[in-house]
Amino acid sequence: MPHLKVTPFDSSAIEHKILQSDIITFRAKALKGGDELLGVEHGGEEFLLQIKPDEKATLVKYDKVTRPLKVNLLKEALDQVSKDLELEIESSNIAISNSKPTLSSEYFKKIEDFEHITSPKEKISVEVGFGSGRHLLHQAKKNPDTLFIGLEIHTPSAQQVLKQIELQELDNIWVVNYDARLFLEMLPSNVCEQIFVHFPVPWDKKPHRRVISPSFLDESIRVLRKGGRLELRTDSDKYFWYSLETFFSVPKTEVEIRKNEALEVTSKYEARWRRQEKDIYDVYVKCGENSEPKVLNIDFNFNIVKYRKGLEETLPKKALVFDGYFVHFERMYKTGNEKLLIKCAFGSFDRPEHKYILIEENSCRYFVSPPVKTTVNYEAHQKIMELLS
C-alpha cells in the first residue's frame, strides 16, 4: 500500500504548517511511543496517516482503520502532505495510476449504503468471500432476475470482479468490501433466496475467525425467506464436521449433505483439488419459516461526552470483558491540550469493530464513521459512553 520513507524531521514543526495546509486537519501524538497521526480531509473523505519515526528514515503511511478504498486518494494525500510539510523523500510508491478507479463503480457499495437502500431486483442472493468471482458471475448471468451481493474483504479480488461486471455488461451484482459476519445484520428479514459460502478459509488454528458460527447461522436464517438456504462448500474435513456440529446445535434444522458433487462452474482451486482426488463437501441448511422483522433503534451519538482534563489517565488500560461483548482502549493520542484521539476495539469477540474516537472540548464522535448498526456494537457503545463520562 502507498507509503513514503522520508529523512527524519522535527515533527513539532507540523503544528504551524497545518495552518497553511489545505488537507491536514490535526496532529495527534501517541501518549506512549514516538509515533503520530495526521488527520486528513481529501477528495470528500476523512482519514488518518501514520508517522513512524526511525533513526534512518521516518515512515509516512496509511492508517488501516480509516483507510479509504480508493488507493489513488491515499497517494494524492501522501504527496500533498509531503509538500505541505516540506519533507525530504528518500523512497516512495505513490505514483498515480491512470487506470479507471474501479471501486468508484456504481456496483460497488459501502456498508453504510445498506442503512437506506432498495434492491433493483425482485430476488436477492448473497455470496460470502467470492474470491476470483467465477461462481458469482456465473450465477448473475444465469439468474438475471436476482440481485447478487458479493462480499469480499480482499480488495484486489473486489476490483477484479467490478471490472468483469463492466466487461460482461451485468447489472445484477453489488460488490461489498466488508466482513460478511457483520454485513448480514444490515439486511432486513426474509429477503434472501440463497447464501453461498464456498471454500471459506478453514482457520484450523484460529477457529474463532471462521465465517460459520452460531451467530452467523442465526443471522443467515433470519435474512433467508422460507424455503431459502445457506450453502456451504468446503474441501476441509475439519470445517465440514465443525459446520455440521454448528448447524445441528439449533433446536430445529433441516440439513442436506452431499459429497463430491460437480457444479456448473469450477474455480481453479477446486479443479486442482479434484486432480488431487480431494473430497469436497456440500452442506445445505434450509430455512423452515419466515422470521420476525428486525427493528433496530440504534444511535451512536455521544450526547454530552466531551474532553475533560486528565481523562486519558482514568481510562482502563486493559480490555474489559462483559456478557457478549468487550471494550478495549488500545492506544491514545493527544492533539493539543483539550483533544484526545482513542483507538478502540469493541463489540463481538469473533467480529470486533475497530474505530477511533475523537474527543474534543465540546464534542465527541467516531472518526471517521460510526460502527455498523448491530445490537452488540450498541451495547459496547453504551459502555464506552459510560467510561468516557
N, C-alpha and C positions, 0 to 999 in steps of 0.2 A: 504493500500500500504506500501512498505518497509520503515522503519524508524529506527532511533536509538535514545535512550534517554541516554545522557552522563552527567557525572559530569561537572558542569560549568568550563570553562577553559579560559585562556587568548588567544583570537583569534589573537592578534598581533603576536603571535609566529608562526602563519601559514606561514608568508612570507618566512622565511628562510628554512622552512621544504618543501616548494613547490619545491625547487631546488633538493631535494633528492627523490621526488615523481615521479613515472612513469605515473601517471594518472591525477594528479591535474595540470591544466594549468594556472589558475589565481585565485585570490581572489578579490571579489568586495564587498565593504561596502556601505550600504544604506546611502544616504545623510541625510535622516531623519529616526530616529529609530535605533535600535541596530542590526537588522538582517543583514546577509551577504549571499553572493552566492559564490559557488566554481565552477569554470569551470572544467569539467571533460572530458577526452577523454579515452574511454574504449570500447573494442570489436568492433572497427571500427566506433563508433558513438560518437558524441559530445552531452553533455547535462549539465544541472546545478543541483547542490544540494543546498538546503537551510539550513542555520544555524540560528536557532531562540533561542536566549539566554533567560534563565529564572533563577530566584534565586535558585530554587530547582533542575532543570535539564535542560540542553540545548538539544533542539530537532534538529536532523540532518535528513533531509528527501528529497524526490524527489521534483523537481520543475514541476508544472503541465504543463506549456507552452512547455518545452523542453523534457518532459518525453519520454524515449524510450519505445516502446511497449513490449519489452522482459523484463519481470519482473526480471528474474534471472540476467540480466545485471545490473540492479539497485542494487540488493542485493550484487553482487560481488563488485561493485564500492563502496558502503557504507562500506563494510567490509575492502576493501583496504585503503580507506580514513581514517577509524578509526585507522588502524595500522600505516599509514604514519604520522598521527597527534598525535599518542600515546594517544588516547582518552580512558577514563575510562568508559566503557559501563555499564549502570545501567539496561537497558532493551532493547530488540530489537525483530524484527520479520524478520530477514534476512536469515533464514535457506534456503539453496538452494534446490529447488525441483529437484528430479531426473527424473521426467517425461519429455517426449519429448517436447521441446519448440514449441507448436502448431503454434504460429504466424510466425514461420520460414518456414511454408509450402509454396510450390510453388503456391498454390492457394490463398495465402494472398498477396494483392497488396497495395502498398503505393500510396498516391495521386500523388506523383512525377512521378510514373511509367507511368501515363497517358499522359505525355507530348510526349512520344515516345513509343507507344505500339500498337501491332497488335492483333486483336481478332483471336483465333484459330477456331472459328465457323463462319458460314455464317450469322447467325442471332444473335441479341443482345437484351436482355431484362434486366430491372433494377428493383430491389425491394428495397424500402426505409424502413429502420427500420424493419428487418426481425425477430427480437425477438428470439423465440425458433427455427426458421428456418424450421418449418414444411411445410409451403407453398412453400418456396424457394426450398427445397429439393424435394418436390413433383413435382414441375414444371420442375426441372432439369432432373428428371428421366423420366418424360412424354415426354420431348422435347429434345432429345439428340443432335439435330442439332442446338440448340440455346445456346449461352453463357449467363448465368445469373450472373449479377453483383449484389451482395447483399451488401447493405450499412447498417452499424450498429455501433453506437457510444458507445454502451455498450460492453466493451471488453470481459467479460465472455461469452456473447452470441456469439460474433465472434469466440472465442476459441472453443466453443461447436460445432458450425456448421463446423468449419475446421476439427474437429475430425470426425464428421459424413461424411464429404466428403471422407475422407480416408477409413472409415469403410464400406461405401456403394460403394466405388470404382467409384466415379463420376469424370469426367474430364471436366465438363462444368459449373463450378461455380468459380467465383472470389469473395473473401471477402474483403471488403474495410472498414476499421475502421475510417470513416470520415463523416462529416456533408454533407448530401445529397444536401442541398441548395447551397453549394459551388461546390460539385462534378460535377453536370451536366454541368457546364461551361467548364469542361475539355474534354467533349465529342464532336466529330465532329457532324455536322448537318446531320439529316436524317439517323441515324444508328440504332435506336431502334424500336422494334416491340411493346413493351409494357413497361409501367412504373407502377409498383404496389405500392400503398401507403395504406397499410392495418392497420387499427386501430392505427393511429397516436395519440400521446399524445394530448388531447383536448386543454390544456393550456387556460382554460376559463378565468383565472385571468391575463394571460400574452399572449394575442393573437398575439403579435409581434413575439413570438417564434414558432408559428405554421409552419409546413412544407409547407402547402398550402398557397400560397401568389401570387399576380400578377406576381412578378418576377420569382417565381418557375414555374408558368404556362407558361410564355413566354419561359423559357429555355426548359421545357418539350416539348412544341410544336415544338421548333427548332430541338431537337435531335430525335424526332419521325419521322419516314418515313410517307409518305402519306398513310393514312388508319390505321396507328398505333394509340394506345390510352393510355391515362392516366386513371388508375383505382383507385378510392378512395373507401375504405370500412370502415365504421365507425358506432359505436353504440351511438355516441353523437348527439343529436338533434341540439345543438348549432353549432357543427362543420359542420354538414350537411348543415344547412341553410347558414352558413358563406361561405362554399365552393361554393354553388350554386351562391351566390352573386358575389364571386370572378370570377367564370368561365363565368358568363354572363356579366362581366364588359368589356370583349374584344369585338370588333366590330362584329366578325363573329365566332360563336362557335356552334359545334354540340354536344349536351349533351343528354345522356340517363340515366334515373333514374330507379332503381329497389329497392324493399323493401323486406327484409327477404328471399332473395334468398339463397338456400343451395349450398355450394361449395363442390367440391370433397374431400377437406381436411379441417379440422376444428381445430383451436387452442384450447388449454384447456380453455383459457379465453372466447373465443366465445361460447364454449359448456356451460360454466357457465352462460353466459348471456342469452343463449337460454332457459336454465332451468328456468331462472327468467322471461321468456317471454318478454325480452327486444328487442325493434326493432333494426334492423340492416339495414343500408342504403348502396347501391352501386351507385356511380356516375361515369359514363364513359364519358370522353372527347375525341372525335375523331379528329385526325389531318387531315385537309382537303387538304393540299397541301405541297409539299416539300419546305424547306427553303433554303435561300442562304447559301453557305459555310461560316463558321465562320473563319475569319482570324485575329489572334491576334499577333501584333508585339510589344511584351512587354519585357522590360529589367529592372530588379530590381537592377541593379548595382547603386552604389552611386557616381561613377565617381570621382570627385576631392574632395568630402567631407572628411574632416579629423578633428581631435580634435584640438581645439584652446582654449587657457586659458580663463576660465570664461564662456565657452559655456553653462554649466549647469544652470547658473544664467539668461541666456537670453531666455531660452525655456519657452513657456507658461505652466502654472500650471494647467489650466482647459481645458476641452475638447473643441476643435474648430469644429464648425458645418458648413459644406458647402453644396452646392446643390448636394444632392445624396450621400454624404459620410461625415465621421468625422475623426478627428485625436486627440488622447489623449495620451500624455506622462504621463503614470500612476505613474511610480516610476523611480528614478535614483540612480545608484550605481557608485561609483568611484573605479577604480582599478589602483593603482599607481598614479603618478602625471599627466600623459598625456593619460589616457584612461577613457572612460565613457561607462557604460552599461545602456541602457534605456529600460525599459519595456513599450511597446507601444500597444495600441488598436487602430484599424483604419479600414476603409473600409465601408461596408454597415451597416446601422443601425440595420437591422434584422439578419445579418450574419457576424459579425465583425471578423477580424483577430486579433490574439494576438501573438506578436513577441517581441523578444529582438533585439536591435540594438547595436552592438559593435563598438564604435568609437575609433580608435587608432591614434597615432601620424601621420601616413601616409596612413591610410586606414579606410574604413567603410564598414560593411556588416551586413546582418541579421544573427543573431545567434539563431538557428543553420542552418536554411534553409530559402530560400526566400518564400514569400507568394504564394498562389495559383494564377495562371495567369488569373485574371479576370479584366475586364475593370475598375470596381470601385476600386479594390485594386491598380491598376496602377495610377489612379487619386490621390488616397491618398498617394501613394509613391512619386509622384512628389511634392506634398505639403510638405511631410516630408523632402525631399531633400532641398526644398526652406527654410524651417525653420532651418535646420541644417547648411545651408550655410551662 
